[in-house]
Amino acid sequence: MARMPGRDVAPPPPIERYRHLRNQETRTRSYKGWPKSDKLKSELIADGFFYLGEKDRVQCAYCGGVLHSFEENENVHIEHYRHFPKCETFDETDSKDEAALFGHVRTCMSETQTDGPASADNSTLLEKIKSLNLSTNTKCPRHKYYALLKDRLRTFDNPNWPAKHPMEKDVLAKAGLFYAGVGDLCECFCCGGQLEDFEEGDIPVEEHDKYFSDICVLAMNRSRKTH
């Protein structure tokens, strides 16, 4: 029987078969004979990929997705998301508090969609979240592939980013913002709110919360902690 050319078909989602490869050291040992840079290898290992031993083909130990033909400057995390957005690794953030918060948000959305019981946590924050009618938008955070600080930071390496911009890149990224690629337009990975035309003395997280405190669960959470 002839094979279909030019396609990679991911196997069924692994349960036990790849569980041992969810250990980073075990994945690292799979990279014998890796033909490309150590930097790319490190990023692949960190993102859950093990080496299949052929050219630069790698497979995710969590979703089973297969990737290959990498350019050295590609963002592995973003490519992973672009091809396999349902992989469980995209629930990761730099903060355990944020991870728990997004879990609460998804619970609220699920309950709103199904008219289920109220959450056991009846905090003001969750009541605010439920009042947003997030059931119409199941993407929260809106850009979960930028939930990691390192991926937001990499967006500012774009040559379009103004060379003498008054804001430090890491301050913008720590505020949850990534560079949208035009002018100095930045976007929040959580709510999608956009900011631009920054001036000397601006505090990005305060600017964000001033405009998007009614739609961004991160801003709501910050407000709750300061009151």
C-alpha positions, 0 to 999 in steps of 0.5 A: 500500500502506498504511503501518503507523502509529506505528512507527519501524523501524531500517534494517539495521545500517550498515556503510559508509553511516553511517561518516562520521557516526561523526566527531563534527564531521560529526554536529554539522554535521547539526543545522541547524534543530535545534528543541530545546536545545543541551544535548540536542543536545550529549548526542545528538552525544556518544552517536553520533546525527545529526539527520534534519532532521525535528522532533527525529528522530535516528539512531545512526551505529553501530546505526542506531536512530532516536529522537524525542520527547525531553523536555529532562531525559531521559538520552540514553544511557539511552534509547539503551540502553533501545531499542537495547541491542545498540549497540556504543557500550555497550562504552564505559567511562571507563577503558581498563583497564575496557574491556579487563577486560570484554573478558577477561570476555566471552572467559572466558564464551564459552570456558566456554560452548563448552568452548573453549581457555583464554585466552592470559592465564592470570593469577590474575584471569582464573582467578578470573573463570572460577571464578565460572561467569559463563556463566550470566550473559552481562551483565557489566557487569550495568548497562553503560548506567551504565558511564560516570561521568556517567550514574551521577552523574545518578542522584543528581539524583533528589529521593529522594536524602537531602539531608544524606547523609554521602557525596559523590555523586561519590565514590559514582559513582567507586566504580562505584555509581549511585542505585537511587531508594530511601532511600540504596540504591546499586548497582554497575554491574558486579556489581549488588551493593547498599549502603545505610545509609552512615555518616560515614567510610565509604569506598564503594569499600572497603565495596563490595569488602568485601561483593562481592569474590567476585562483582565483577570490578572488585573482583577487579581492584583486589585484584590491583593492590594485591597 
